[in-house]
Amino acid sequence: MCSSSSSGADELPERLPPVRYGSRTTVLSIDGGGIRGLIPTVILAFLEEKLQELDGPDARLADYFDMIAGTSTGGLIAAMLAAPDKETKLRTRNSPMPAEKIKEFYLDYGPKIFERRRPCPGEVVLSKVSNWLGLLDDVPSSISLLMGPRYNGSALRETINKYMGNLTIADTLTGILVTAHEINHPGCLLFSSYPHHQDQNPPLPPEAIKSKYKLADICIATTAAPTYFPAHSFQVSGSSSNSSGRKHHLVDGGLSANNPTLDAIWRTAQHRAHRRRPVAVDFENLTVLSIGNDDSETRGYTAEDCARWGAHKWVLNDGYNPLVDMLTMANAFRVHLTTTFLFYLHGNGYESSNYLRIQPTKHGYMWIPMDDASPMKMNYLIKMGEHLLKERLARIDLTKLSWRHEYVHDQPRTNKQELEDLAKILSKERKLRLENKKREERAREEDRRTEVRLQAYFQKLGFNMDEKATKAVLKSLDEWDA
């Protein structure tokens, strides 16, 4: 029911039917982290491979998840996982992009995106003076930070525009959610296509979506990490010809939601209930895969270290940005902790299989700066992802006051085994929805044929029955049979 091979060699998988046809809501969430996004691509490529083994070579992650959420580099991955062909806006053999190809995308474009800009004349003079006075340790990088973002962002913008073209968020092949931080407002701005794809009967056409945000603008905004890339602004046309629309001033969503798992859960529950206000979440029928790419303890900073830092050391320290790293990792972990607690609280227990969080643990990993796209470091990140697949399952044990993401005691299962089981769950859910949708379509077709026969019968008797009257008669007959 699911694979292209089941219905013809040239037929692509159809879009995932809405939640109402199935038994559970499925969510994929991907953290931010710059070039460390290579780690999630390895995890996702493995999961997609398992799905292809079950349902055919054309299977894509967008065929199985109701919502794919991401922040920063995770937002870029989410968009690529769900974007159709930029010219036809249709599903093709190469669109959406396979997860393995996204890994290649990072390897190809990472060095260009994170290529240091050439210093301006003023920077050269300041660099020579500072070097002569011995004021700064890393003179070129330090002066660059004083003069503006570490990167001018041109390569990032060009690359994103090349792949996204004029696609809007309404064009995605499944629901996505991408975060960005609004400079002039507190909290996080959520760009989502979820209402377009879920529980609309019939589905809304793209032109009916109020949010016509370009995917390129959203991807540039969510990756605009402070001190690394310039902030991004764009304006969306208003609802009327006389309205200019709202202008957004945005930076990296990681400042407020580096882990968008809870935002994705809330958004799917909100729109499934067709309500704007908060609604109860059905955690028992919710399947969530959340992927991180860092661990807060890997760098091993101490209070003694931080006590000696000035403003400069907080944003540039041996090639790292401790301030940004601590902010993004702290809010990502709080979301992980809260999500764990919610699944536990709502009857799933500590061993809940409904929520799987995969991220590096503190054991034996080297910390890679988010902008180190050297071949050696990128290869190491891929090796990290491959090793992470083989690692034992790790969770937060709520019975311990330490509340750390650590290996489950006496748990021999690995992340790889958990993903293999998840692939089976996702495949089963998709097949269930496709079958229920076809059953509904067959029932509608049978009702339509019955209406036609009934109208023809009454016409023979001399009665002209319109469609409304015919349906009323059929309803009465159904009630009589009941």
C-alpha positions as CSV (number, residue, x, y, z in Angstrom):
1,M,0.0,0.0,0.0
2,C,2.9,2.3,0.6
3,S,5.8,1.7,-1.8
4,S,6.0,2.7,-5.4
5,S,6.8,-0.8,-6.4
6,S,3.4,-2.0,-5.2
7,S,1.5,0.0,-7.8
8,G,3.9,0.5,-10.7
9,A,7.6,1.1,-11.3
10,D,7.1,4.7,-12.4
11,E,4.6,5.7,-9.7
12,L,5.9,7.8,-6.8
13,P,4.6,7.4,-3.2
14,E,1.6,9.6,-2.5
15,R,1.5,12.2,0.2
16,L,1.0,11.0,3.7
17,P,-2.7,11.1,4.5
18,P,-3.9,13.2,7.4
19,V,-3.8,12.0,11.0
20,R,-7.5,11.3,11.1
21,Y,-6.9,8.2,8.9
22,G,-4.4,6.7,11.3
23,S,-3.7,5.9,15.0
24,R,-0.9,8.2,15.9
25,T,0.7,11.6,15.2
26,T,4.4,11.4,14.0
27,V,6.9,14.2,14.7
28,L,10.6,14.6,13.7
29,S,12.6,17.3,15.4
30,I,16.2,18.4,14.6
31,D,18.3,20.7,16.8
32,G,20.5,23.5,15.6
33,G,24.3,23.4,15.6
34,G,25.9,24.7,12.4
35,I,28.2,22.2,10.7
36,R,27.4,19.7,13.5
37,G,24.2,19.2,11.6
38,L,26.2,16.4,9.8
39,I,25.5,14.2,12.9
40,P,21.6,14.2,12.4
41,T,22.1,13.6,8.6
42,V,23.8,10.3,9.4
43,I,21.0,9.3,11.8
44,L,18.3,10.3,9.3
45,A,20.0,8.6,6.4
46,F,20.0,5.3,8.4
47,L,16.3,5.7,9.2
48,E,15.4,6.5,5.6
49,E,17.4,3.4,4.5
50,K,15.3,1.2,6.8
51,L,12.1,2.7,5.5
52,Q,13.2,2.0,1.9
53,E,13.9,-1.6,2.8
54,L,10.3,-1.8,4.0
55,D,8.5,0.3,1.4
56,G,10.7,0.7,-1.7
57,P,13.6,2.8,-2.9
58,D,11.5,6.0,-3.4
59,A,10.5,6.2,0.2
60,R,11.4,9.5,1.9
61,L,11.1,10.7,5.5
62,A,8.4,13.3,4.4
63,D,6.2,10.3,3.5
64,Y,6.1,9.2,7.2
65,F,6.2,12.3,9.5
66,D,3.2,14.7,10.0
67,M,5.6,17.3,11.1
68,I,9.4,17.8,10.5
69,A,10.7,20.6,12.8
70,G,14.1,22.2,12.9
71,T,16.1,25.1,14.2
72,S,19.1,26.7,12.5
73,T,21.0,23.9,10.7
74,G,18.1,21.6,11.7
75,G,15.6,24.0,10.1
76,L,17.6,23.8,6.9
77,I,17.6,20.0,7.0
78,A,13.8,20.1,7.7
79,A,13.2,22.2,4.6
80,M,15.3,20.0,2.4
81,L,13.6,16.9,3.6
82,A,10.2,18.3,2.7
83,A,10.8,20.6,-0.3
84,P,9.4,19.5,-3.7
85,D,11.1,20.3,-7.0
86,K,11.8,24.0,-7.1
87,E,10.6,24.4,-10.7
88,T,7.5,22.2,-10.9
89,K,6.7,22.2,-7.2
90,L,6.0,18.5,-7.5
91,R,7.3,15.3,-6.0
92,T,10.0,13.8,-8.2
93,R,12.7,11.1,-8.0
94,N,15.1,13.6,-6.5
95,S,12.7,15.8,-4.5
96,P,12.4,15.9,-1.7
97,M,16.1,15.4,-1.2
98,P,17.2,12.0,0.2
99,A,18.8,12.2,3.6
100,E,22.0,10.8,2.3
101,K,22.2,13.6,-0.3
102,I,21.7,16.2,2.5
103,K,24.9,14.8,4.1
104,E,26.7,15.3,0.8
105,F,25.2,18.8,0.7
106,Y,27.0,19.6,4.0
107,L,30.3,18.1,2.8
108,D,30.1,20.1,-0.5
109,Y,28.9,23.5,0.7
110,G,30.1,23.6,4.4
111,P,33.6,24.8,3.5
112,K,32.1,27.5,1.3
113,I,29.5,28.7,3.8
114,F,32.1,28.8,6.6
115,E,34.8,30.4,4.6
116,R,36.3,33.4,6.5
117,R,35.7,36.7,4.7
118,R,38.6,38.9,3.6
119,P,39.4,41.6,6.1
120,C,38.7,45.2,5.2
121,P,41.5,47.8,5.4
122,G,40.4,49.0,8.8
123,E,40.7,45.5,10.2
124,V,44.2,45.0,8.8
125,V,45.4,48.2,10.6
126,L,43.7,47.2,13.9
127,S,45.1,43.7,13.5
128,K,48.7,45.0,13.1
129,V,48.3,47.3,16.1
130,S,46.8,44.7,18.4
131,N,49.4,42.1,17.4
132,W,52.2,44.6,18.1
133,L,50.7,45.4,21.5
134,G,49.9,41.8,22.3
135,L,46.3,42.6,23.2
136,L,44.5,39.6,21.7
137,D,45.3,35.9,21.3
138,D,43.6,35.2,18.0
139,V,44.1,38.6,16.3
140,P,42.4,38.0,12.9
141,S,39.3,36.4,14.4
142,S,39.1,38.9,17.2
143,I,39.3,41.9,15.0
144,S,36.8,40.4,12.6
145,L,34.3,40.0,15.5
146,L,34.8,43.6,16.5
147,M,34.0,44.8,12.9
148,G,31.0,42.6,12.3
149,P,29.8,39.0,11.9
150,R,32.5,36.3,11.4
151,Y,31.0,35.5,8.0
152,N,29.3,37.8,5.5
153,G,26.7,35.2,4.8
154,S,26.8,35.6,1.0
155,A,27.7,31.9,0.4
156,L,25.0,30.8,2.8
157,R,22.4,32.9,1.0
158,E,23.5,31.9,-2.5
159,T,23.4,28.2,-1.6
160,I,20.0,28.3,0.0
161,N,18.5,30.3,-2.9
162,K,20.0,27.8,-5.3
163,Y,18.2,24.9,-3.7
164,M,15.0,26.6,-2.6
165,G,14.3,28.9,-5.5
166,N,10.9,30.5,-5.2
167,L,9.3,27.7,-3.2
168,T,7.1,28.9,-0.3
169,I,6.4,27.1,3.0
170,A,3.0,26.2,1.5
171,D,4.7,24.1,-1.1
172,T,6.3,21.5,1.3
173,L,5.3,17.9,0.8
174,T,4.5,17.4,4.5
175,G,4.1,19.8,7.5
176,I,7.3,21.5,8.6
177,L,8.1,23.9,11.4
178,V,11.1,26.2,11.4
179,T,12.0,28.5,14.3
180,A,13.6,32.0,14.2
181,H,14.1,34.6,16.9
182,E,12.3,37.9,16.3
183,I,14.8,40.7,17.3
184,N,12.1,43.2,18.4
185,H,9.8,40.7,20.2
186,P,10.3,38.2,23.0
187,G,10.2,34.5,22.3
188,C,10.4,32.6,19.1
189,L,8.7,32.9,15.8
190,L,7.4,29.7,14.3
191,F,7.1,29.3,10.6
192,S,4.8,26.3,9.9
193,S,3.0,24.7,7.0
194,Y,1.3,22.1,9.2
195,P,-2.4,23.4,8.8
196,H,-2.1,23.0,5.1
197,H,-1.2,19.3,5.2
198,Q,-3.2,18.0,8.1
199,D,-6.9,17.2,8.8
200,Q,-8.3,19.5,6.0
201,N,-11.2,17.8,4.2
202,P,-10.7,18.5,1.4
203,P,-7.1,19.7,1.7
204,L,-6.5,23.4,1.3
205,P,-4.7,24.5,-1.9
206,P,-1.4,26.4,-1.5
207,E,-3.0,29.7,-2.6
208,A,-5.4,29.5,0.4
209,I,-2.5,29.5,2.9
210,K,-2.1,32.9,4.5
211,S,1.6,32.3,5.1
212,K,3.3,32.7,1.8
213,Y,6.8,32.9,3.3
214,K,9.6,31.9,1.0
215,L,11.5,28.8,2.2
216,A,14.7,30.6,1.3
217,D,13.9,33.5,3.6
218,I,13.0,31.1,6.4
219,C,16.2,29.1,6.0
220,I,18.4,32.2,5.9
221,A,16.7,33.6,9.1
222,T,16.9,30.4,11.1
223,T,20.6,30.0,10.4
224,A,21.5,33.7,11.1
225,A,23.5,32.9,14.3
226,P,24.6,36.0,16.1
227,T,28.3,36.8,15.8
228,Y,28.5,34.2,12.9
229,F,26.1,35.5,10.2
230,P,24.2,38.8,9.6
231,A,20.6,39.1,10.8
232,H,18.0,38.7,8.1
233,S,14.9,40.7,7.4
234,F,12.1,40.2,4.9
235,Q,8.6,41.4,4.3
236,V,5.5,39.4,3.4
237,S,2.7,40.9,1.3
238,G,-0.4,41.8,3.2
239,S,-3.8,40.2,2.7
240,S,-5.1,43.2,0.6
241,S,-3.6,45.1,-2.3
242,N,-3.3,48.2,0.0
243,S,-1.5,46.3,2.7
244,S,2.3,46.1,2.7
245,G,2.4,43.3,5.3
246,R,4.6,42.8,8.3
247,K,8.4,43.1,8.1
248,H,10.3,40.5,10.1
249,H,13.7,41.1,11.7
250,L,15.2,37.8,12.6
251,V,18.2,35.9,13.9
252,D,18.9,32.2,14.6
253,G,16.0,30.4,16.3
254,G,18.5,28.7,18.5
255,L,18.5,31.7,20.9
256,S,15.1,30.7,22.2
257,A,14.3,27.2,20.7
258,N,17.4,25.3,19.7
259,N,15.4,22.1,20.3
260,P,12.0,22.7,18.7
261,T,10.4,19.4,19.9
262,L,7.8,20.9,22.2
263,D,6.9,23.6,19.6
264,A,6.2,20.8,17.1
265,I,4.2,18.8,19.6
266,W,2.1,21.8,20.5
267,R,1.5,22.8,16.9
268,T,0.3,19.4,15.8
269,A,-2.1,19.1,18.7
270,Q,-3.3,22.7,18.2
271,H,-4.2,22.3,14.6
272,R,-5.6,18.8,14.9
273,A,-8.1,20.2,17.3
274,H,-8.7,23.2,15.0
275,R,-8.1,25.6,17.9
276,R,-5.7,28.5,18.6
277,R,-5.8,28.1,22.3
278,P,-3.8,25.4,24.1
279,V,-5.3,21.9,23.9
280,A,-4.6,18.6,25.5
281,V,-1.9,16.5,23.8
282,D,-2.6,12.8,23.3
283,F,0.9,11.6,24.4
284,E,-0.1,7.9,24.2
285,N,-0.7,8.2,20.4
286,L,2.2,10.4,19.7
287,T,5.5,9.2,18.2
288,V,8.5,11.6,18.4
289,L,12.0,11.3,17.2
290,S,14.2,14.2,18.4
291,I,17.9,14.5,17.2
292,G,20.5,16.6,18.9
293,N,24.2,17.2,18.0
294,D,26.0,18.2,21.1
295,D,26.4,17.6,24.8
296,S,26.8,20.4,27.3
297,E,29.6,18.7,29.3
298,T,31.9,18.0,26.4
299,R,33.9,21.2,26.6
300,G,34.4,21.0,30.3
301,Y,34.4,24.7,31.2
302,T,34.8,25.5,34.9
303,A,33.8,28.5,37.0
304,E,37.5,29.3,37.4
305,D,37.9,29.5,33.6
306,C,34.8,31.7,33.1
307,A,35.7,34.0,36.0
308,R,38.7,35.3,34.1
309,W,36.8,35.9,30.8
310,G,35.9,39.3,29.5
311,A,33.4,40.0,26.8
312,H,35.9,38.9,24.1
313,K,36.5,35.5,25.6
314,W,32.8,34.8,26.0
315,V,32.3,35.1,22.2
316,L,35.7,33.8,21.0
317,N,37.7,31.3,22.9
318,D,40.1,29.0,21.1
319,G,37.8,29.0,18.1
320,Y,34.6,28.5,20.1
321,N,31.8,30.8,21.1
322,P,31.0,29.8,24.7
323,L,28.2,32.2,25.2
324,V,26.2,31.1,22.1
325,D,27.0,27.4,22.8
326,M,25.9,27.6,26.4
327,L,22.6,29.4,25.6
328,T,21.7,27.0,22.8
329,M,22.6,23.9,24.6
330,A,20.9,25.0,27.8
331,N,17.5,25.7,26.2
332,A,17.8,22.5,24.1
333,F,18.4,20.4,27.2
334,R,15.5,22.0,29.1
335,V,13.2,21.1,26.2
336,H,14.5,17.5,26.3
337,L,14.0,17.3,30.0
338,T,10.4,18.8,29.8
339,T,9.5,16.5,27.0
340,T,10.7,13.4,28.9
341,F,8.7,14.6,32.0
342,L,5.5,15.1,29.9
343,F,5.7,11.6,28.3
344,Y,6.3,10.1,31.8
345,L,3.5,12.1,33.4
346,H,1.0,11.1,30.8
347,G,1.2,7.4,31.5
348,N,4.0,6.3,29.1
349,G,6.4,5.7,31.9
350,Y,10.2,5.9,32.0
351,E,10.5,3.2,29.3
352,S,8.3,5.0,26.9
353,S,9.0,4.1,23.3
354,N,6.9,7.0,22.1
355,Y,9.7,9.5,22.6
356,L,13.2,8.8,21.3
357,R,16.0,11.4,21.8
358,I,19.3,10.7,20.1
359,Q,22.2,13.0,20.8
360,P,25.9,12.5,21.7
361,T,26.6,11.7,25.3
362,K,29.6,13.0,27.2
363,H,31.5,9.8,26.7
364,G,34.6,10.1,24.5
365,Y,33.6,12.7,22.0
366,M,35.7,15.6,20.8
367,W,33.8,18.9,20.7
368,I,33.7,20.5,17.3
369,P,33.0,24.3,16.8
370,M,29.8,24.9,14.9
371,D,31.7,26.6,12.1
372,D,34.7,24.3,11.7
373,A,34.0,22.8,8.2
374,S,37.5,21.5,7.6
375,P,37.5,18.1,5.9
376,M,39.1,16.4,8.9
377,K,36.4,17.8,11.3
378,M,33.5,17.1,9.0
379,N,34.7,13.5,8.6
380,Y,34.9,13.3,12.4
381,L,31.3,14.5,12.7
382,I,30.2,11.7,10.3
383,K,32.1,9.2,12.4
384,M,30.4,10.6,15.5
385,G,27.0,10.0,13.8
386,E,27.9,6.4,12.8
387,H,29.2,5.7,16.3
388,L,26.1,7.2,17.8
389,L,24.0,4.6,15.9
390,K,25.9,1.8,17.7
391,E,25.7,3.4,21.1
392,R,23.4,2.1,23.8
393,L,20.1,3.8,24.3
394,A,20.4,7.0,26.5
395,R,17.6,8.8,28.3
396,I,17.1,11.2,31.2
397,D,16.4,9.2,34.3
398,L,13.8,11.2,36.2
399,T,14.4,9.1,39.4
400,K,17.9,10.7,39.7
401,L,18.4,14.2,40.8
402,S,21.3,14.7,38.4
403,W,18.8,14.6,35.4
404,R,21.5,13.8,32.8
405,H,21.1,12.3,29.4
406,E,22.9,9.1,30.0
407,Y,22.9,5.4,29.1
408,V,19.9,3.4,30.4
409,H,21.0,1.1,33.2
410,D,21.0,-2.6,32.1
411,Q,19.7,-1.6,28.6
412,P,21.6,-3.5,25.9
413,R,19.5,-2.0,23.1
414,T,21.3,0.5,20.7
415,N,20.0,3.6,19.0
416,K,20.3,1.6,15.7
417,Q,17.8,-1.0,17.0
418,E,15.5,1.7,18.3
419,L,15.5,3.3,14.8
420,E,14.8,0.0,13.1
421,D,11.8,-0.5,15.4
422,L,10.7,3.1,14.6
423,A,10.9,2.4,10.9
424,K,8.4,-0.5,11.3
425,I,6.1,1.8,13.4
426,L,6.2,4.5,10.8
427,S,5.6,2.1,7.9
428,K,2.7,0.4,9.6
429,E,1.1,3.8,10.4
430,R,1.5,5.0,6.8
431,K,0.0,1.8,5.4
432,L,-2.9,2.1,7.9
433,R,-3.7,5.6,6.7
434,L,-3.5,4.8,3.1
435,E,-5.8,1.8,3.5
436,N,-8.3,3.8,5.6
437,K,-8.2,6.7,3.0
438,K,-8.9,4.2,0.2
439,R,-11.7,2.6,2.2
440,E,-13.3,6.1,2.7
441,E,-12.9,6.9,-1.0
442,R,-14.6,3.6,-2.0
443,A,-17.4,4.3,0.4
444,R,-17.9,7.8,-1.0
445,E,-17.9,6.4,-4.5
446,E,-20.5,3.8,-3.6
447,D,-22.6,6.6,-2.0
448,R,-22.4,8.6,-5.1
449,R,-23.5,5.7,-7.3
450,T,-26.4,5.0,-4.9
451,E,-27.4,8.7,-5.2
452,V,-27.3,8.5,-9.0
453,R,-29.4,5.3,-9.0
454,L,-31.9,6.8,-6.5
455,Q,-32.3,9.9,-8.6
456,A,-32.9,7.9,-11.7
457,Y,-35.5,5.8,-9.9
458,F,-37.5,8.8,-8.7
459,Q,-37.3,10.4,-12.1
460,K,-39.0,7.3,-13.5
461,L,-41.7,7.9,-11.0
462,G,-42.1,11.5,-12.1
463,F,-40.2,13.1,-9.3
464,N,-37.2,15.4,-9.8
465,M,-34.8,15.0,-6.9
466,D,-31.9,17.3,-6.6
467,E,-28.7,16.2,-4.8
468,K,-29.8,17.7,-1.5
469,A,-33.1,15.9,-1.4
470,T,-31.5,12.6,-2.5
471,K,-29.0,12.8,0.4
472,A,-31.9,13.5,2.8
473,V,-33.7,10.4,1.6
474,L,-30.5,8.3,1.9
475,K,-30.0,9.6,5.4
476,S,-33.5,8.7,6.4
477,L,-33.0,5.1,5.0
478,D,-29.8,4.8,7.0
479,E,-31.5,5.9,10.2
480,W,-34.3,3.4,9.4
481,D,-31.8,0.6,9.0
482,A,-30.1,1.5,12.2
